[in-house]
Amino acid sequence: MKKKDFIADDILSKIYQNKYKVGEKIPTERSLANHYEVSRHTIREALKKLVNIGCIYIIQGSGAFVNETKYKSPLIYNSLTEKKFKDIQSKIIYLKKITPDINLEKIFDINGKENELWEYKRVRIVDSQKVQIETTRLPYNYFPYLNEEELKNSIHDYVQKCDYKISHFITSYNSINISKEDAELLNCKRGLAVMRIINRGILQSGKVFEYSELINLDYSVSYFTPFNLHSHKYRKDE
């Protein structure tokens, strides 16, 4: 782990331990540099990461302060959410209408003969590096005017522009070996171990609006997860 990432995670830990409380100023760059025995440049890079993921904010001339939004989502950050949308580019592979198979019918709770889906595939690029392949399905009748220009930006911005309110996501992770086709898209070696993420987006109405499969290189993610006493007790039962 790079020093800046270790420092960012350690400061995050202290925020969630309430050693640095909401609205309070965290130690100065000089103080942090002395504590972690690194340069002030490394501290600035660590703080920049914390600003990008919304855990702190900086007031010029006053210092860095803990943001009140730190508990609003269990997801602290992942490899893409710590980047601003303007720093992520998308290469569109295709956008097409499809007839859902039986599994997609169940996911979206639809009759495939009457309800087509959009399916698109795009490659996500950060710092000139191809890092993710995203294949996503959306109900066509929810988004009849979806086009490739919209896919170059945040799809969740587009969903909200269409006056839908996003409630939550159900996400699962597993490691796979990348296929030859996907390896060519990401310019990596065939058979490389990558993270496969399945994401199901749900609106406040309870309807599924998105079903995505993501293939990620060098993926990392951090969560804030309260201890679940009931789950712990269940796992202890014989």
KEMAR-332112 format. One line per 5 residues: number of its first residue (from 1); their letters; for each residue x, y, z of N, C-alpha, C. Coordinates in steps of 0.05 Angstrom, whole numbers, padded with zeros to 5 digits, m for minus. Layout:
% residues N
NUM> a> X Y Z X Y Z X Y Z  ... .
% end
This chain:
% residues 238
1> mkkkd> 00017 m00024 00000 00000 00000 00000 00018 00025 00000  00011 00044 m00017 00026 00069 m00018 00022 00084 00008  00043 00100 00015 00042 00115 00041 00017 00133 00042  00011 00147 00020 m00012 00166 00020 m00038 00151 00025  m00040 00126 00015 m00065 00110 00019 m00067 00100 00048 .
6> fiadd> m00044 00092 00059 m00043 00083 00087 m00052 00107 00105  m00041 00131 00100 m00047 00154 00116 m00076 00162 00114  m00087 00161 00089 m00115 00168 00085 m00133 00148 00100  m00127 00122 00099 m00142 00102 00113 m00140 00105 00143  m00116 00113 00153 m00112 00116 00181 m00128 00141 00192 .
11> ilski> m00128 00162 00176 m00143 00186 00184 m00173 00179 00184  m00181 00164 00163 m00209 00155 00162 m00217 00139 00187  m00199 00121 00195 m00204 00105 00219 m00208 00123 00243  m00191 00143 00246 m00193 00161 00269 m00219 00178 00267  m00228 00185 00243 m00254 00199 00240 m00276 00181 00250 .
16> yqnky> m00276 00155 00242 m00298 00137 00250 m00295 00128 00279  m00272 00132 00291 m00268 00127 00320 m00276 00152 00336  m00284 00173 00322 m00291 00199 00334 m00267 00213 00348  m00243 00206 00340 m00220 00221 00350 m00219 00248 00336  m00228 00248 00311 m00233 00273 00297 m00263 00275 00292 .
21> kvgek> m00276 00293 00305 m00305 00295 00305 m00316 00313 00283  m00341 00309 00276 m00354 00325 00255 m00351 00355 00261  m00341 00370 00241 m00338 00398 00244 m00312 00407 00257  m00297 00388 00268 m00272 00394 00281 m00249 00395 00260  m00229 00411 00267 m00205 00413 00250 m00187 00389 00257 .
26> ipter> m00177 00376 00235 m00157 00355 00240 m00129 00368 00242  m00109 00353 00251 m00082 00365 00254 m00072 00377 00228  m00053 00395 00230 m00042 00409 00207 m00025 00390 00191  m00019 00399 00166 m00002 00383 00149 00025 00378 00162  00036 00399 00175 00062 00396 00188 00061 00375 00210 .
31> slanh> 00040 00377 00226 00037 00358 00248 00033 00329 00238  00017 00326 00217 00012 00299 00206 00038 00288 00193  00053 00306 00180 00078 00297 00168 00098 00287 00189  00099 00301 00211 00116 00292 00233 00107 00266 00245  00080 00264 00248 00069 00240 00261 00074 00215 00244 .
36> yevsr> 00070 00217 00217 00073 00194 00199 00101 00192 00187  00118 00212 00194 00146 00212 00184 00147 00210 00154  00132 00228 00141 00132 00231 00112 00134 00260 00105  00135 00266 00079 00136 00294 00070 00108 00306 00071  00108 00333 00071 00082 00347 00070 00067 00342 00043 .
41> htire> 00083 00337 00022 00070 00330 m00004 00054 00304 m00001  00065 00284 00013 00050 00259 00017 00025 00264 00033  00027 00281 00053 00003 00288 00069 m00018 00301 00052  m00009 00320 00035 m00028 00334 00017 m00042 00315 m00001  m00028 00294 m00012 m00040 00274 m00029 m00061 00258 m00014 .
46> alkkl> m00054 00251 00011 m00073 00236 00028 m00098 00252 00033  m00094 00277 00040 m00117 00295 00046 m00134 00300 00021  m00121 00301 m00002 m00136 00305 m00027 m00155 00281 m00032  m00145 00257 m00026 m00162 00233 m00028 m00186 00236 m00010  m00182 00245 00015 m00204 00247 00034 m00224 00269 00025 .
51> vnigc> m00214 00290 00013 m00232 00311 00002 m00249 00299 m00020  m00236 00284 m00038 m00250 00273 m00061 m00272 00253 m00054  m00269 00239 m00031 m00290 00220 m00023 m00309 00232 m00003  m00305 00258 00002 m00325 00273 00018 m00323 00271 00048  m00301 00261 00058 m00298 00257 00087 m00288 00282 00101 .
56> iyiiq> m00273 00299 00087 m00263 00324 00098 m00267 00346 00078  m00266 00371 00087 m00266 00394 00069 m00244 00413 00079  m00233 00429 00061 m00211 00446 00068 m00220 00475 00064  m00215 00492 00084 m00219 00520 00083 m00192 00533 00081  m00187 00547 00058 m00161 00558 00053 m00153 00577 00076 .
61> gsgaf> m00129 00572 00086 m00119 00589 00108 m00128 00581 00135  m00148 00562 00137 m00157 00553 00163 m00151 00524 00169  m00150 00507 00148 m00144 00479 00152 m00165 00460 00142  m00163 00434 00150 m00181 00413 00141 m00200 00405 00164  m00225 00401 00156 m00246 00396 00176 m00262 00371 00168 .
66> vnetk> m00272 00357 00188 m00287 00332 00183 m00315 00339 00173  m00323 00326 00151 m00349 00332 00139 m00371 00317 00154  m00395 00329 00155 m00417 00317 00170 m00430 00294 00154  m00422 00289 00129 m00435 00268 00113 m00421 00241 00117  m00403 00239 00135 m00386 00214 00137 m00402 00189 00143 .
71> ykspl> m00425 00190 00156 m00440 00166 00163 m00464 00161 00144  m00467 00176 00123 m00492 00174 00107 m00493 00150 00088  m00470 00137 00083 m00470 00113 00067 m00449 00094 00078  m00455 00068 00077 m00435 00048 00086 m00411 00048 00067  m00415 00056 00041 m00392 00056 00023 m00376 00081 00029 .
76> iynsl> m00351 00078 00036 m00333 00101 00040 m00321 00109 00013  m00310 00090 00000 m00300 00095 m00028 m00293 00069 m00041  m00292 00070 m00068 m00280 00049 m00083 m00262 00062 m00105  m00251 00046 m00122 m00231 00056 m00140 m00241 00078 m00159  m00268 00078 m00164 m00279 00098 m00181 m00292 00121 m00166 .
81> tekkf> m00306 00115 m00144 m00320 00136 m00130 m00302 00157 m00117  m00276 00150 m00114 m00258 00171 m00103 m00249 00190 m00126  m00258 00185 m00150 m00252 00202 m00173 m00276 00219 m00179  m00273 00244 m00187 m00295 00261 m00196 m00303 00252 m00224  m00329 00256 m00231 m00339 00248 m00257 m00322 00259 m00280 .
86> kdiqs> m00313 00284 m00277 m00298 00296 m00298 m00271 00282 m00303  m00262 00266 m00283 m00236 00252 m00286 m00240 00224 m00297  m00265 00216 m00303 m00270 00190 m00314 m00281 00193 m00342  m00268 00179 m00361 m00278 00180 m00389 m00290 00153 m00395  m00308 00153 m00415 m00321 00128 m00423 m00319 00124 m00453 .
91> kiiyl> m00310 00100 m00461 m00310 00092 m00489 m00334 00074 m00494  m00353 00082 m00510 m00377 00066 m00514 m00371 00044 m00534  m00376 00019 m00526 m00373 m00004 m00544 m00398 m00008 m00561  m00421 m00007 m00547 m00447 m00008 m00562 m00469 00000 m00544  m00492 00007 m00556 m00517 00012 m00543 m00539 00000 m00561 .
96> kkitp> m00554 m00018 m00550 m00574 m00031 m00567 m00599 m00040 m00550  m00621 m00045 m00564 m00644 m00056 m00550 m00643 m00086 m00552  m00651 m00099 m00530 m00651 m00128 m00529 m00678 m00138 m00518  m00684 m00163 m00525 m00707 m00177 m00512 m00696 m00192 m00488  m00706 m00188 m00464 m00695 m00201 m00441 m00698 m00231 m00441 .
101> dinle> m00678 m00245 m00430 m00681 m00274 m00426 m00696 m00278 m00400  m00699 m00303 m00393 m00716 m00309 m00370 m00705 m00298 m00344  m00678 m00297 m00342 m00666 m00286 m00317 m00671 m00256 m00315  m00668 m00242 m00338 m00672 m00213 m00337 m00702 m00207 m00333  m00719 m00224 m00343 m00748 m00220 m00337 m00753 m00221 m00307 .
106> kifdi> m00740 m00240 m00294 m00744 m00242 m00265 m00732 m00218 m00250  m00708 m00210 m00258 m00694 m00187 m00245 m00711 m00162 m00247  m00722 m00156 m00271 m00737 m00132 m00275 m00767 m00135 m00271  m00775 m00160 m00265 m00803 m00166 m00260 m00821 m00157 m00284  m00813 m00167 m00308 m00827 m00159 m00332 m00833 m00183 m00349 .
111> ngken> m00850 m00179 m00369 m00855 m00198 m00390 m00839 m00190 m00415  m00820 m00207 m00422 m00801 m00199 m00443 m00813 m00194 m00470  m00836 m00206 m00476 m00849 m00202 m00502 m00860 m00174 m00504  m00865 m00161 m00482 m00876 m00134 m00482 m00857 m00112 m00473  m00834 m00120 m00462 m00816 m00101 m00450 m00787 m00106 m00459 .
116> elwey> m00778 m00089 m00476 m00750 m00090 m00485 m00732 m00077 m00464  m00707 m00083 m00465 m00687 m00071 m00448 m00666 m00057 m00465  m00655 m00035 m00454 m00630 m00025 m00465 m00607 m00042 m00455  m00588 m00047 m00471 m00563 m00059 m00462 m00540 m00042 m00473  m00522 m00034 m00456 m00498 m00020 m00466 m00473 m00031 m00453 .
121> krvri> m00451 m00027 m00468 m00425 m00036 m00458 m00406 m00012 m00462  m00391 m00006 m00441 m00372 00016 m00443 m00347 00009 m00427  m00325 00021 m00435 m00300 00019 m00420 m00295 00045 m00406  m00288 00043 m00380 m00283 00067 m00363 m00253 00071 m00361  m00245 00097 m00365 m00217 00104 m00367 m00211 00125 m00346 .
126> vdsqk> m00190 00120 m00329 m00181 00138 m00308 m00151 00142 m00311  m00143 00168 m00312 m00114 00174 m00315 m00102 00160 m00339  m00118 00160 m00361 m00109 00148 m00386 m00106 00118 m00385  m00116 00105 m00364 m00115 00077 m00361 m00143 00065 m00362  m00146 00043 m00378 m00171 00029 m00380 m00174 00012 m00355 .
131> vqiet> m00194 00017 m00338 m00195 00004 m00312 m00221 m00013 m00308  m00241 m00009 m00325 m00267 m00022 m00320 m00282 m00026 m00346  m00295 m00050 m00348 m00315 m00055 m00369 m00342 m00057 m00355  m00361 m00042 m00365 m00388 m00042 m00354 m00408 m00051 m00375  m00423 m00072 m00368 m00446 m00080 m00385 m00471 m00077 m00368 .
136> trlpy> m00489 m00060 m00378 m00513 m00053 m00362 m00538 m00056 m00378  m00559 m00064 m00364 m00586 m00066 m00376 m00605 m00047 m00361  m00621 m00033 m00376 m00641 m00014 m00365 m00668 m00018 m00379  m00690 m00014 m00365 m00716 m00017 m00379 m00719 00004 m00401  m00725 m00005 m00425 m00728 00014 m00447 m00750 00034 m00442 .
141> nyfpy> m00773 00024 m00431 m00796 00042 m00428 m00791 00063 m00406  m00771 00060 m00389 m00764 00080 m00369 m00747 00102 m00382  m00730 00094 m00401 m00711 00113 m00413 m00711 00111 m00443  m00734 00118 m00456 m00736 00115 m00485 m00717 00132 m00501  m00707 00154 m00489 m00690 00172 m00504 m00660 00170 m00497 .
146> lneee> m00653 00148 m00484 m00624 00143 m00478 m00608 00143 m00503  m00585 00155 m00503 m00567 00155 m00527 m00538 00153 m00518  m00520 00149 m00537 m00492 00145 m00531 m00479 00170 m00518  m00489 00193 m00524 m00478 00218 m00513 m00482 00218 m00482  m00506 00208 m00473 m00511 00207 m00445 m00493 00186 m00431 .
151> lknsi> m00486 00165 m00446 m00469 00144 m00434 m00440 00153 m00429  m00432 00175 m00441 m00405 00185 m00436 m00402 00197 m00408  m00425 00202 m00395 m00425 00214 m00369 m00436 00195 m00348  m00444 00205 m00325 m00455 00188 m00304 m00484 00179 m00311  m00488 00153 m00313 m00515 00143 m00319 m00534 00149 m00296 .
156> hdyvq> m00524 00151 m00272 m00542 00157 m00249 m00551 00187 m00250  m00534 00204 m00261 m00543 00232 m00266 m00566 00232 m00285  m00564 00215 m00306 m00585 00214 m00327 m00611 00203 m00315  m00609 00183 m00298 m00633 00171 m00285 m00647 00193 m00269  m00632 00209 m00254 m00644 00230 m00238 m00655 00253 m00256 .
161> kcdyk> m00643 00258 m00279 m00653 00278 m00297 m00680 00270 m00309  m00684 00243 m00309 m00710 00232 m00319 m00731 00232 m00297  m00724 00245 m00274 m00743 00248 m00252 m00748 00222 m00236  m00729 00204 m00237 m00731 00180 m00220 m00714 00184 m00195  m00723 00174 m00173 m00709 00176 m00148 m00696 00149 m00141 .
166> ishfi> m00669 00149 m00140 m00654 00124 m00134 m00655 00119 m00104  m00661 00095 m00096 m00663 00088 m00068 m00637 00074 m00058  m00629 00051 m00070 m00606 00037 m00061 m00596 00018 m00082  m00574 00004 m00076 m00562 m00015 m00094 m00556 m00041 m00078  m00559 m00063 m00092 m00551 m00089 m00081 m00527 m00098 m00098 .
171> tsyns> m00504 m00102 m00084 m00479 m00107 m00098 m00466 m00133 m00089  m00455 m00148 m00107 m00440 m00172 m00100 m00414 m00172 m00115  m00394 m00185 m00102 m00367 m00185 m00113 m00356 m00214 m00115  m00342 m00220 m00137 m00326 m00245 m00137 m00303 m00242 m00157  m00282 m00256 m00151 m00258 m00255 m00167 m00260 m00275 m00190 .
176> inisk> m00253 m00267 m00214 m00254 m00284 m00238 m00228 m00280 m00254  m00224 m00298 m00273 m00202 m00294 m00292 m00214 m00281 m00317  m00201 m00260 m00326 m00213 m00245 m00348 m00212 m00260 m00375  m00233 m00257 m00391 m00234 m00271 m00416 m00216 m00257 m00437  m00211 m00271 m00459 m00195 m00260 m00480 m00207 m00235 m00491 .
181> edael> m00234 m00235 m00496 m00247 m00211 m00507 m00245 m00187 m00488  m00250 m00191 m00462 m00248 m00169 m00443 m00219 m00160 m00439  m00200 m00179 m00440 m00172 m00171 m00437 m00163 m00153 m00460  m00173 m00158 m00483 m00167 m00141 m00506 m00178 m00113 m00502  m00202 m00111 m00490 m00214 m00084 m00485 m00198 m00068 m00465 .
186> lnckr> m00187 m00083 m00444 m00173 m00069 m00423 m00142 m00069 m00427  m00134 m00079 m00450 m00105 m00080 m00456 m00089 m00095 m00434  m00099 m00117 m00425 m00085 m00133 m00404 m00083 m00162 m00413  m00070 m00178 m00396 m00064 m00205 m00403 m00089 m00223 m00399  m00094 m00240 m00418 m00117 m00259 m00416 m00112 m00277 m00391 .
191> glavm> m00134 m00282 m00376 m00132 m00300 m00353 m00124 m00285 m00327  m00119 m00259 m00329 m00111 m00244 m00305 m00135 m00244 m00285  m00128 m00245 m00259 m00149 m00244 m00239 m00160 m00216 m00237  m00186 m00213 m00239 m00200 m00187 m00238 m00224 m00189 m00219  m00235 m00166 m00212 m00259 m00166 m00195 m00284 m00163 m00213 .
196> riinr> m00302 m00181 m00208 m00328 m00180 m00222 m00349 m00170 m00202  m00363 m00149 m00209 m00383 m00137 m00192 m00410 m00138 m00205  m00430 m00148 m00191 m00457 m00148 m00201 m00473 m00128 m00185  m00485 m00109 m00198 m00498 m00087 m00185 m00527 m00085 m00194  m00545 m00083 m00175 m00574 m00081 m00181 m00584 m00055 m00168 .
201> gilqs> m00592 m00036 m00185 m00602 m00010 m00175 m00632 m00010 m00172  m00641 00002 m00149 m00670 00001 m00143 m00680 00029 m00137  m00703 00036 m00149 m00715 00062 m00145 m00730 00063 m00119  m00738 00087 m00110 m00754 00090 m00086 m00781 00077 m00089  m00790 00074 m00114 m00816 00060 m00120 m00813 00030 m00115 .
206> gkvfe> m00789 00020 m00112 m00784 m00009 m00109 m00777 m00023 m00134  m00778 m00009 m00157 m00772 m00021 m00183 m00742 m00022 m00188  m00733 m00044 m00200 m00705 m00046 m00209 m00702 m00029 m00235  m00683 m00011 m00235 m00679 00006 m00258 m00652 m00001 m00272  m00636 m00017 m00260 m00609 m00022 m00271 m00599 m00050 m00262 .
211> yseli> m00587 m00064 m00280 m00573 m00089 m00274 m00547 m00088 m00289  m00524 m00088 m00274 m00498 m00084 m00286 m00479 m00106 m00278  m00461 m00112 m00297 m00438 m00129 m00292 m00413 m00112 m00298  m00395 m00110 m00278 m00371 m00094 m00280 m00347 m00112 m00277  m00328 m00108 m00295 m00302 m00122 m00294 m00281 m00101 m00288 .
216> nldys> m00267 m00104 m00265 m00249 m00083 m00255 m00220 m00093 m00252  m00201 m00077 m00261 m00173 m00081 m00255 m00166 m00067 m00230  m00148 m00079 m00213 m00137 m00065 m00190 m00159 m00052 m00173  m00180 m00067 m00167 m00203 m00056 m00153 m00199 m00056 m00123  m00206 m00035 m00110 m00205 m00033 m00081 m00230 m00019 m00071 .
221> vsyft> m00239 m00026 m00047 m00264 m00015 m00036 m00262 m00014 m00006  m00273 00006 00006 m00274 00008 00036 m00303 00015 00044  m00312 00001 00065 m00339 00005 00076 m00338 00011 00106  m00358 00026 00115 m00363 00029 00143 m00386 00011 00150  m00382 m00010 00166 m00402 m00030 00172 m00407 m00033 00202 .
226> pfnlh> m00430 m00026 00212 m00436 m00030 00240 m00436 m00060 00247  m00428 m00067 00271 m00428 m00095 00280 m00456 m00105 00281  m00461 m00128 00269 m00488 m00140 00268 m00489 m00162 00289  m00500 m00156 00313 m00500 m00175 00335 m00517 m00200 00328  m00540 m00195 00314 m00558 m00218 00307 m00544 m00237 00288 .
231> shkyr> m00530 m00227 00268 m00516 m00244 00250 m00494 m00259 00264  m00480 m00246 00283 m00459 m00258 00298 m00469 m00282 00314  m00492 m00277 00328 m00504 m00299 00344 m00513 m00322 00327  m00524 m00316 00303 m00534 m00337 00285 m00511 m00354 00276  m00488 m00342 00270 m00465 m00357 00260 m00453 m00375 00283 .
236> kde> m00458 m00367 00308 m00448 m00383 00330 m00465 m00408 00336  m00491 m00407 00327 m00509 m00429 00333 m00499 m00455 00320  m00501 m00477 00335 m00492 m00502 00324 m00516 m00517 00311 .
% end
